[in-house]
Amino acid sequence: MPGVTQASNGRSWLDSWVDDPWVGGSYAAFMPGQMTRFFGAMSRPQGPVHLAGEQTSTYSQGFLNGGVESGSRAAAEVLEALGLPLPPGIVRSERLARRFRADVPWGG
């Protein structure tokens, strides 16, 4: 596996999150009772569309890590939906983990 330097194409950009018109400078902020009412529903696949984003995070809703966590979850769901094995390092979501026996290795 190549390192960051070997994988870089030499291009990058700087973005101001709060000034980006596509971001709007916000995050999901649930009203009282909404988190428990909608927990799990926001990350449920809608047909072939798998949803990700901090608002769908199980453990880090509202934080950058929630976007990373949910992206990994959605990637695992897509791979499973396509019948492809999970590469090393992708952690199954709780929903996916329940579908497999505990004695089967990850990605098996």
N, C-alpha and C positions, 0 to 999 in steps of 0.2 A: 504494500500500500504506500503510495507516494506521500511525502510530507506536505505541509502547507505551501512551502516555497516551490516544490516541484509541481504542485497542482495549480498554482496561480497562473492566470493569464496576463498578469501585470496591470490589469485595469481595476479601478475601484471608484467609489463615489462617496460624497458626503451628503447626508440628508438631515434636514432639520425637522424632526418628528412633529413638533408643534406647529410648524409652518407649512407642512405638506398638505395640500388641499384634499388628497385622497385619504389621509389619515384622520383629519379632523381633531387631532390631539386629545383623544379620549380613550376610554376603556369601558368595559361593561360594569355598570354599577346597579346592582339589583336593589329593589325596594324591599322593605321588611316582608318576609314570607315568600318572596319570589324564588330565592335560591332553593329552598326546600320544595317548593311547588314544582319547579321546572328542572330540578337536579336530574341529570342524565338524559333529559329529553333534547337538550340543545346539541348534544353530540351524537344523537342517533342518526344513522345514515338515512337519507331520503332517496330511496331507490338507488341508482348507481352513484349518487353524489355523497361523498363522505366529508363531513364538516370538521374544521379545525379552527383554532383561534383561542386566545386566552379566555374568552367567555365560555368555551366548552371544556375548560380544564377541570379535572377532578380535584387536584391538590393546590393549584396556584392560580385560581381565577383572579383576574385583575392585574397579574404581573407578567413580565416578559417571559419568565420561566414557564408560565402557563401556555404561551404560544408554542414554545419548544416541546413541552410535554404533549400537547394536543396534536402537534404535527407528527410526532412519532407514533402516537396512537392511530391517527388517520392513515398514515403510511402502512402500518401493520394491518389495518382493516382492509385497505385496498389490495395489498398483497394476498391476504387471505381470500378475499372475494374473487381474485383472479386465479386462485389455486396455486400460488407461488410460495416457495419457502421464505421464511424471514431470514435476512442476513444477520450475522452476528452483531450484537450491539443494539438491535431494535428490540425494545421491551414490549411484550404484549400488554394490551390494556386489560383491566379487570374483566371486562365483558368478553374479550377473546380468551383469556385464561380459563374462564369457566367452561368454555366449549371443549377444552382439552383435558385429558387425564393428567394428574400430577406427575406420573412416572414417565411421561413422554418428554424428551428433551425439547427445549425451546427451538422452534423452527422445524420440529420433526413431524 
